[in-house]
Amino acid sequence: MPADHMATLILIAVLVAAFALAIRVIVVARRRADLGYRPLGEVVVRCRDGHLFTTIWVPLMSFKAIRLGWIRLQYCPVGEHWTFVTPVPDSNLTNRERRVADRYHDGPIP
């Protein structure tokens, strides 16, 4: 098989994989939105110790955390510790909890 033909096949495979990944991100985001979660952007999360803070949440992408499915291992700015965090559905938050979470941000990068 010629090298240029092989390169074309590899490019097609990469494009198909990228398209499949994009579709997966959209499906997961819509499912989470149906359950009351914000699919991406600034999201309120709760750490294992119960602290609430906001973080930038982008499905399948994180530079400041270790992703473990829907859970992330990241730094909690409230308790100043590394911990597991999960998104909190907007419908589960009281106004007071939203104000508390808005006071603490973990940074501008996902």
N, C-alpha and C positions, 0 to 999 in steps of 0.2 A: 504494500500500500504506500503510495507516495506521501512524502512528509506534509505537503500542503493540504492533501485530503484529510490526513490525520488531524492537523491543526484545525481544520474546519469542523470536523466531528467533535473535537474537544470544545471548541467555542460554542457549538450548538448545545452540547451537554451542559455547559456552564450556564448558558442563557435559560435553558429549560429548568435547571435547578433553582436559579434566581427567581424565575417566575413562580415556581411552586412554593418557594419560601415566602414570597410576597402574598400569595393567596392564603397561605397558612396564617400569616400575621393578621390579615384582614378577618379571617374566620374566627380566630381566637379573640381579637379585639371586639368583634360584634357579640360573641357569646358572653364575654365579660361585661359588656355594656348592658346586655339584657338582664344581667344579674345585679345591676346597680353600680358596677365599678366604672370608673373613668378608664377608657381604653388606653389613653396615652396622654402625655403632658404632665402638668403638675398634679400629683396624686397624694392624698393623705395615706400614710402607712402607719402601722403599729408594730413596735418591736416586741420581743418576747417578754420584756419587763412592763409592757403596757404603755410605753411612751408614744405619743403621737407627734408626727412631724410631716412636712411635705418633701417630696423628692420628685425629680423628673423621671417619669416611667415611660420607656419606649419598649414595646414587645421585642424580644430577641436581641436586645442591645443594652449593654451596660459597660461603662468604663470604670466606675467607682465601686462596683459590687460584683460578687460572684453569684451568678444566676443558678438556681436550683428549681427549675420549673417556675411555678407561680410564687415561690419564696426566693428571697435574696439575702445573702449575707453581706451586710454593709454597716457602715459606721452610723450610730445613732447620736445626733448632735444634742439630744436632750440629756441622756444619761452618760454621754461621752464614753461609749463602749462599742465594740463590734458585736453584732447580734443578727439574728434572723428577723426580717421584716416581711410583712404581707400588706397588700392594699386593703383599705377599708371601704366598703360600699358607702357612697354618699348618703344613702337612706338610713344607714346605721349610726350616723354622726349627729350629735346634738349641736346646737349653735355654739355652746361653750367649747365643745371638743374641736369644732372647726376653728374657733379663735385661737385655741391653744396650738393646734397644728400649724396655723398661719404664722405664729411667732417663731417657729423653728424650721429652717430650710437647711438641707444638707449640701447645697451647692448647685451651680448652674449647668453641670454636665450630667448626661444620663448614666 
